[in-house]
Amino acid sequence: MATVQEVAVRVGRRSEAALLVIACAIAIGARAFVDANAADGIGRGLAIYAGAVVALAVAAHVLVRLRAPAADPVLLPAAFALTGLGLAMIHRIDLAYADRGRDTHFGTTQAGWAVIGIVGAMLVIGLVRDHRLLRRYTYTAGLLGLVALLLPLVPGIGREVNGARIWITLFGRSLQPSEFAKIAFVVFFAGYLVSNRDTLALAGPKVLGVRLPRPRDLGPIIIVWAAALLVQIAQRDLGASLLFFGLFVAMLYVATQRLSWVLVGVGLFGVGAVAAGTLFPHVASRYDAWLNALDPSVYDSGRSYQLVQGLFGMASGGLFGTGLGSGSPGLVPYAESDFIVASLGEELGLTGLMAILALYLVVVQRAMRAAIGVRDGFGKLIAAGLGFSMALQLFVVVGGVTRVIPLTGLTTPFLAYGGSSMIANWLIIALLMRISDLARSSAAAPSRVAPSTSRPQDLIDDGEEAHA
């Protein structure tokens, strides 16, 4: 008779296989619509593309079945579907640029990066047998993340795009090192907070009903806040600043269960953003383009041209969109990268865009579910941090395109053109699957630890003691 664990694993992999069929259908169908409406029609190129998509999906599924049999069955199909939609839209933008006399090959290049990202994710799943090994490299990860974050400021390799200095050029290729820095920082924050959560969770003074941290415990958050402010000023990028500082505050809350840390973090970031906008002209200029995007003087100067064109494109898409291959995404500068959300909104409409956001919501929810299920505190913080980083990055990108916050240079995970973004986000999926594999295996196996009804903080403590 099959054990409970064997049944759970078997059902999970069958569900994954069925969902991968749907994900492949979405990826291939989106490419087919683009070829039918914007190219010369469906031809042999689609058959080659479809064969590559199916081959990658089958290979990934087989490897997961062998090396991480209890992994979450939804993460891989969701990532495949998002990647397929992004590749189809970037191919569509290539065709739109060609109609305007511009010869680009973003779609072909991005397809290569997607293959590298998926292969890299499979290597992580195959080689990293236990995520807890990463805890040995806590401070190494922090150093690597800091170096990656500061690389764009190095003369000779760093370059500025759209007023933000967040790119480097290596071997003729542009990379955004902050994409890899966020993974390194998640590992560093998780290791640091697991070791120091008791100190950070100690009681402090109570002000207006909220118990605040002790002044001597504010050191780490002040250091990270200062680093985030430096990024905003030196690199002219509110997005990266918000992403890293928000990531630290969120993981700090998960580790300590102290709402006061969130209040302190929000207050510090608000003060820093206002001060930077007041003291530094280039930061104030970006804020002005955000707040006064439709002002004729701002628009005519070109500062808000890209943002306004993106808004016009999404408005023309309406509720159901113009259809894949039937819009005009080439009218928006950098439609393949910064504004791919606007391009998708134009051709898929609000309905299609909400469906895409729902896919992201599924990925984030599964990350949080893995964080709840895994027993060790380090794994909880890594899964929660990776899930929150994707959610916050999506908010920063979509918020910038829709004028909720100032426009940033961050990319939309899986969808936007960029090799560093594609590879980094597939590595995130691999780490989440590895953590969920351990969490689901532990849940299916008979527990040797007494069930607890205490706070999540106590669950983290119990997991650490059980691991020890």
RAZI-V35904 format. One line per field, one symbol per residue. ss: DSSP state (H for helix, E for strand, - for the rest). phi: phi as a letter, one per 20 degrees, with the letter a starting at -180 (. if undefined). psi: psi as a letter, one per 40 degrees, with the letter a starting at -180 (. if undefined). Layout:
ss->???
phi->???
psi->???
This chain:
ss->---HHHHHHHHHHHHHHHHHHHHHHHHHHHHHHHHHHH-----HHHHHHHHHHHHHHHHHHHHHHHH-------HHHHHHHHHHHHHHHHHHHHHHHHH------HHHHHHHHHHHHHHHHHHHHHH---HHHHHHHHHHHHHHHHHHHHHHH----EEEE--EEEEEEE--EEE--HHHHHHHHHHHHHHHHHHHHHHH-----EE--EE---HHH-HHHHHHHHHHHHHHHH---HHHHHHHHHHHHHHHHHHH--HHHHHHHHHHHHHHHHHHHHH-HHHHHHHHHHH----HHHHH----HHHHHHHHHHHHH-----------HHH--------HHHHHHHHHHHHHHHHHHHHHHHHHHHHHHHHHH---HHHHHHHHHHHHHHHHHHHHHHHHH-----------------HHHHHHHHHHHHHHHHHHHHHHHHHH-----------HHHHHHHHHHHH-
phi->.ffgffffffffffffffffffffffffffffffffeddeofcfgffffffffffffffffffffedbfdfgeefffffffffffffffffffgfffffendeccfffffffffffffffffffffeeebffffffdgfffffffffffegfeffodfbdclnddcdcdclndecdfffefffffffffffffffcffffeffcfdclndeeffgfeeggffffffffffffffelcffffffffffffffffffdldfffffffffffffffffffeedgffffffffffcfefgfffffnfdgffffffffffffmfdneofndecfffeflffcgdfffffffedmfffffffffffgfffffffffffffeefffgfffffffffffffffffffffemfcgfcefdfgmeffqffffffffffgfffffffffffffffffeedffddefgffffffffffff
psi->hiiddddddddddddddddddddddddddddddddddeaeihaddddddddddddddddddddddddgeeiheddddddddddddddddddddddddddeehhifddddddddddddddddddddddhdhdededdfddddddddddddedeehhddiihhfehgeiihhfeihigeddddddddddddddddddeddddeiiaihhfehhiiideeeddddddddddddddddefhddddddddddddddddddefhdddddddddddddddddddddhdddddddddddfdehdddddeededddddddddddddadeieiheeafeeehifdecdfddddddddeaddddddddddddddddddddddddididddddddddddddddddddddddddefdiihieiihhddihhddddddddddddddddddddddddddihhehhiieaidddddddddddd.
